[in-house]
Amino acid sequence: MKSNLKIVLAGEGGQGVQSIAEILAEAAFAAGKQALYIPSFGVEQRGGVSLAFVQIGEEPVSAPKFATSDMVGVLSSRSVSRVRQYVAPESLLLYDSSLEEEVKKVYGPGQRSVSVPALKLAEEELHPRVFNVIILGVLLSLINFLPLERVKEALERHLGHRFAQDPVLRELNYRALDLGRQYGDVRERR
């Protein structure tokens, strides 16, 4: 890796954008990488657009925010245009398939992108609340240098208190992570 990977994640408050970012950064740090996570959201938190900035790599992180990103993950309609300033032609835009029309309207057909039916997969195969973990799984597959075990450990530290209250949540989250990774692996081969 020549420089740190810069990732922006965006969605509505309550969609788990900050959780994904924190888990990525924590897993990277546990794997011996340099990692930084900076949250950015308004006072409304739940219901407002939530942004998260993550940097992962071998080099020390020189600045917490950045002008353009290597990857952008978009989880909601309002966040599609909100992250526009961080998307360069070489950035990879990862988004939920339900946002296809909005993404085409804002970015056009030339933007590097990966469309994932995360919400549909979550609703049909798991539970709507784990759709963000499906996105995390796809990110993990696309990043391809973070060990799965470190991500699972970070997931446990972040959500372990909820898993203790309802063990079914652990299974749902792990299945969502695996489903996302599988989907990302397939997309990567295309």
Phi, psi and omega in degrees: 000124184282327178210175181293143176280127181252123184234136171243131175243140182215144177185188177281147174304132182100351179276353178091019178300314181294324178298313179302312182298314181296319179295317177301310182295318180295318179296319179296315179299317179295334179273006177088012179268161168283136183210144177214138177231129178233118176278153176212110178207159181281180182294338182285340182046279181283121180102345176261169178286132182243129177244148175223135180248126181232136172233133182222135175172197182267334184269150174301146180280122186273331180214140185291327178247167184214161184283314178228159185244164173275324180223143176229126176252124184241126184248353182215160182300312182296333182279345180303308180279336182296330182265003184311319183295341181263356184261120175255166179304327180273353178292147174262122181260116178254127183212159176288138182303334179295347182260011186309308183296317179298317180296316179298319181296318184278320188252344181076178186282345186275351183289133173299129184204160173227120178262130183233127178280054186298314181296317179296315178299316180297314182294319185276328187247338185227260179202139183305332183290345181259013180297329177293329179286331172298315177300317176303316179299318178296315177303315180301318178295318181288325178291314170064016175228002176263126179295135180305320181298323178293323178292318178296320177298317179294322177299318178296315180295323183283321186242005184305323179296325177286323178297323179295324179285326182216092184302339177297329179298322178300311180299316180299316181293319178293320177295321178296317178299313179294319178299315178297317179297316179298316179296317178296322177297318179295314181298323182295328182281346183288000000 
